[in-house]
Amino acid sequence: MVRWVKDSHEKYGEAVRLAPSEVSFTSGETAWQDIYGFRTGRNKSIGHYLKDKKWYFQSANSVDSVIVADEAGHSRMRRNLSHAFSDKALRVQESVIQSYVDLLVKRMSEHAAEDKNMDIMTWYNYTTFDIISDLTFGEPLYCLRDSVKHNWVSITFKAVMATSVHASQNKHFAFRYMDGLRGLFQDSSSPIRARFEFLQRAHDQVGKRLAKFDSEKEGGRADFFTHIVNNQEKEATRLSRDEMDSNAVAFLIAGSETTATILSGATYLLLRNPFVYAKLAASIRSHFSSAGEITIEEVNKLDYLIAVFQEALRYYPPVPTGFPRIVPAGGDHISGHYIPGGTSVYCSQHAMNHSERNYKDPELFVPERWLGEERYKDDNKSALNPFSFGPRNCLGKNLAYAEMRLILAKVLFAFDLELVEKERDWMSEQKVFTLWDKGALMIKVKPIQRS
């Protein structure tokens, strides 16, 4: 689907009507602001572009999370949750994040010692899920400790898949009709069950965490629910119990699957581009003399590492489709095009990021484009917004950047990596169900020998 959208934009231009009430944009310098930006001046009188809920992951309890809520609900929830995702909270949480990254490195060392190939995609998933579970509830899933995929990890993508199936059926009645007659989505019952199972697990875990909060005097490290409960006294920041459940679901999916996706994508792109890989590895290994020096603060000083992730996010955005919004009732102009009210509109990230309209050599993986290289001086860098844009951008953006930079820096400081299936095009074989449906990414791990 995302490749068809890209081809459609190449054929028809920056604004393409993909369905009777659905328009996709790749005009990065204007569409992000027009659809997602702050409503000021003339735009303020037009009204808000509300989320098109048919396309978003909604919790099985039908109660909106901060991702899907209306403007009032979003404002209230974001005021509560912003404390948990602040820079101050991230500094407090760093020791937790570091402990899981170090455990990943230990597991990679064990694979290397036994000369075993490793599915790095799965191990990135273990790492990000353990981290987000501990940051949310104060307890991991122990995927890394036990070297086992917790059932919660197994059902995560199925739960996301259920939302994609529902979105297609809700938007296009014919899909429901065909599914009933022909079993178009033959395995849809499994993802739908996974969606409800995911909510039930989140509900149970929230209950367990709240019970601990009630029965014990809080002390030590704060997790997300410490901040949530501490902000319950004021009505302006209060969350209902159902909203706590829905947001826990959102944290676990957005905080695990997407970060593991970009880590996997960046690793694959590096190993398919040996010059970039060598340059990044050298920059990391020359900056640090020991693994203990690798901190969130220090990795944020590595310009080439930052550029590698910017380019990986451009080339392989974790959410390759878009973040659909509904045009206000009176209609509006987006990138100079009049769009009637009620139309679902969005910036298609994969198409936008691979458009020659926005980037020179869009099919090449070139981190140098983000470092001022002359050949790429005219790139429309404002088109890149992998965490969305405006007042409803991703709350966890800073956490995601910290995790991905820290993990890759520690991995490449400790190991050289090599693709096992060098001829396999790992990316082109993937389907999209809101997120990329990733296959195994097999690598060989070789420890760096230091004197």
N, C-alpha and C positions, 0 to 999 in steps of 0.2 A: 504493500500500500504506500509506504513512504517513498519508494522509488518511483511509483506511478505519479505521486504528487510532484516530485522533483521534475520528472519528465513533462508533466502538464505545465508547470511554470516555465520551463525552458521553451515550450511551444507557444504558450499564450501570454506570458508576461508576469508582472509582479503581483497581479490580483487575479485569482482564478476561482470561478464558481464551481466547486466540486460536487455540489448537490443543490437542489432547488433553494434551500435556505441555509447554505453553508459556503463561506468564502474564505479562501486561504491567501495569505500575503507573504511576500518575501522582500518587501521594501523596508529593509532594516532601519534606515535612518529616520523613518517617520511612523511606520506601522506600530512599533512597540509603544511609542508615546501616545499615539492616537487611541489605541485599544486599551493599554494597560497603565498608562501614566496617571499622574495626579491630575485631578479635574480642577483646572484653574481658568479664569477668564471666561471666554466663550464656552469652553468645554464644560465648565461647572454648571451652566444653565441647561446643557443638554441632558445631564444626568449620568449616572454610573453605568458602566458596562458590567452587568452582573455575570457571575459564573454560569455557564451552560451546564447545569448539573447532570444532564444526561451523559456527559463525557467524562465525569470525574469519578474517582474511587470514592464511593460512599459506604460508610460502615453498614453492616447488615442490620444494625438496630435502627436505621433510617434517621439517625440524629446526626446533624452536620458537625464535622470537625472544623478547625480553623481554616483548612484548605478550601472547603466548599461553602462555608457559611455566608449569609447575606452580609451587607455592609455593617449593620449594627452588631450582629453576632461576631463577625470577624474582628471588629475593633475591640470589643469586650474581651474576646479570647486572646487576641494578640497582646493586649496590655498585661494579661496574666502571664502568658507563656514567654514573653520577651525576657523576663528575668532569668529563666532557665537557659536561654540561648545567648546571654550577654557575654562580652569579652571577659568580664570578671568571673563568671561561672565557668567559662572554658579554661581559664588558668587554673581554677580549683580542680577541674576534672582531668587535667593533663596526665596526672600520675595514673589514673585509671586507663586512659587511652594507651599510654606508654606500655602498661603491663601486658595488654593484649597484643600490641605490635611486637613486643619482645617474645611473646609466646608463639606468634606466627613464625618469627625468625628461628626459634628453637625447632618447631615442627619442620621447617624447610631444611634445617641442618640434619635432622634425622633422615629425611628423604635422601639428602645428598650422601650421607654416610652409608646408606643401604643401596646407593646407586639406583634409586627408584624414580621413575617419571612422576610428575606431580600435576594435578589439575589445579592450576593456580586460581582459576575462576572460582572454584568451590571453596578454596581456602581463603580467598578474599571475602567471600560471603560469610564464612564462619567468623572471620575477624570483625567485620562490620556489624554482624548481628549480635555477637557477644558484647561489643562496645555499646551499641544503642540500647540493648536490653539492660545493661548495668547502669548506664546513664539515666535511663527512664525509671527503672524499678529498684536500683541498688543491688541487682543480682543478674549475672549473665545466664546464658543458656548452656554454658560449658561445652560448646562445640569444639573449641580449641583444646581445652583441657582433655577431653575424652576422645578427640579425633573422630567425632561422629556427628553426622548431620541431624540436629534436633528436628523433630517432626514439624515444629513451628517454622523452621527454615524451609522445609520441603513444601509446605502449603502456601508460602508467601506468594510465589509467582502465580500459582493457581488462583489465589484470591484476586490478584490483579487481572488475570485473564478473564475471570467471571465478569468483572466490570466492563471490559472491552466487549464481551459477548452481549451483555445487557445493553450497552450503549448502542451497538449496531441494531439490536432488536427494537430499542425504544425510538431511535431516529428513523428507522426504515421498516415500516410495517411488513413489507414483503419478506424480510428476513425471518420474522416470527412465523409467518405463514409457511415459508419453505422449510423452516426448521421442524415445524409440526408434521409436515407431510413427508419430508425426505431425510430428516436427521442431519441437516446441514452442519450443525454443531454437535456431532455425535458424542463428544466427550464433555459437553457443557455441564452435565450434572455433577461431575467431579469438581470442577472449579467452583461451582455454586455452593456445593457442600463445604469446600475449603474456605469460602468466604465466611460462612456462618461459624465454622470451627475456629477460624482466626479470631473473630469477634469474641467467641466464648472464652478462648484462652486469654485474650486481652482483658476481658471482664474479670476473670478469676484472678489474674495477676494484679490488676488494679485493686481488687478487693483485698488481696493479701497484703499489698503495700499500704493501703489505708488502715487496715487493722493494726499493722505494726506501728504506724504513725500514732494511732489512738492509744495503744497500750504501752508505748515506750516514750520516754522523753527523748526528743530528737537530739542527736549529737553526732559529731564527726562529719564526714563528707555529705554534702547535700546532693540529692539526685533531682531529676525533673519534678517528681511529685512533691518533694520538699517545697519547691518554689510554688507549685500549683496550690497546695494546701495553705501555704502562708499567705496567699493572695485571695483566699476565700471570704475573708471578712467583709470586704467591700462589694456591694452589688455590682459596681462598675467593672469588676474583674472576676466575678464569681462564675464558676463552671458547675453545671449539674453533674450528677454521677454519670448519666448517659454520655454527656459531652466529654467527661474524662475518658470513658471507654473509647469513644470515637477518635479522640486525639491520640490515645495510646496506640491505636491501630495505625494512624497516620505517621506517628513517630517511627514505629517499627518498620514500616514499609519504605517510607521516604529516607529513613536514616540507615537502612541496610542495603537494599537492592540497588538503589541509584549509585551509592558510593562504590559498591563492589563492581558495578557495571563500568564506571569510568576508570577504575583501577585496572580492570581486565582489558578494556579497550586501549588504555595508554600502554600497558605492557605489550600487547600484541603489536601495536603500531611501532613501538620502539624496536621490537625484535624483527620487524619487517623493514626497518630503516637503520641499518648498522651504524651509519655515520652519526645519526642523532643519538642512538643508544650509547655509543662510545663517548660522545661529547658530554652527555648527561652524567654517565658513570664517572668520568674523569672529574667533572665539576663537584660531584658529591664527595668523592674519595680524597680530593685535594683540600676540601673545605674542613673536613673532620678528621681527627686523628684517632678517635674512639667512638664506639656506638653511644656511649653515655653523653657525648656532646650534642647528639642529634635531638633537638627539642623543637617544639612548635615555633618558638621565636626564631631559632636559627634557620630552620628550613624556609621561613618566609623571607630570608635574605638571599636565597639562591635564585637568581633571576632566570637562569636557564630551566630549572625545575618548574618554576611558575609558568614560563612560556610553553613548556612541554604540555602541561595540563590545560592551558588555554587552547592550544592547538588540538589536543585530544578532545576537549569539550566541543570544539567547533566541528571536528571531523566525525565524531561519534557521540552526539549528545545523548545522555541517558534517557531523556524523554524526546524521541525524535519527531513526534507529531507536533502538537501545539497545546496551548492552554486556552480552550475555547471560552469566549465571552458572548453575551447577547447584546446587540446594538439597541440602545434606548428607543422608546416607542416612536419618537419623532424622526428617527433616522439620523445619520451623521455622515461626514466625509472622513474617509480613512485613506491616507496617502493620496489625497486628491480625488478619490472615487466615492461617489454618493452610494451609501449602502442603506437600504430600507430598515426600519425598526423591526426587531424580532429576528434578524438574521444572526446566525452563529458565525463568529469571525475569530481568526487566530493567526499568529505568525507560525508558519510551519518550519520548525527548527532545522530539520535535516535538509529540506529544500533550500532554505535561506542560507544555511552554512556552506552549501555546495554550489551556490550560484555564482557565476562569473560576474553578475551584477554587483556582488558584494566583495568577492575575493579573487585575486589573481591566483591562477593554478589551484583551484579549489579542491581538486582530487589528489593533490600532493600533501604530504604531512611535513610541514615546514614551521617549526617553532620560531625560527628567526623572523617570521612576519610580525611577531609580537615584540620584537626587540629593535625595531626601527630600521630593518634592512631596506635599502633603497628600492629594490625591486617591488616591495610590497607597501610602499608608502601611501598608495591610494586605496588600500583595502579599507572597506567600511567596517571598522572594528566595533562600532556601536551596534552592529547587527547581532553580536554574540551576547545572548542573555540566557544561559542554560538554567538559571535559577529564577526565571521570569523577571518581571520588571515592575517598577512602581511600588505603590503602598502595599501590595499583596505579594511581593516577592518572597522567596523561601526564607523562613525563619532560621533554618539550620544551615544557611550558606557558609557561614564562617566555620562551623563545626565540620562540614563536609570538606572544605578546603584544607583545614588543619589535618584531618584524618588522611586524606589522599596523599598530601605532601609528605607527612611523617612516615606513612607506611612505605611508599615507594623509595624514599631516601634511605630508610633502614634496610630495605631489601637489597637495593643496589650497592649499599656500602658493604654488605656482608657477602653478596653472591654475584656471580655472573650467571645469566640466564640464557637459555637457548630453546627455540621452538623445536618440538619433536616432529611435528608434521609441517615441514617447511613449505610444501606446495599447496597446502590447504588454505583456502580463503575463508578464514573463520568468520569474518564480518558479513560477507555477501550471502551466506546461507541462512542468516537469522531472519525470523519473522518478527512482527511487532504486534504486541497486545498492550498498548499504551507504552510499555517498556520493551526493550529488546529481549527476545527469547533466546538466551545464550546457550551454546553447547559447551562441552568441556574444552578447556584451553590447556593442552598438555605441554609442559616444559621440562627441561633438564636443569638441575640446580648444581652449580659448582662453587664451593666456598672460596672466597678470596684469601690467598695466603699472605700473611703479613709477618715481617720480621719482628 
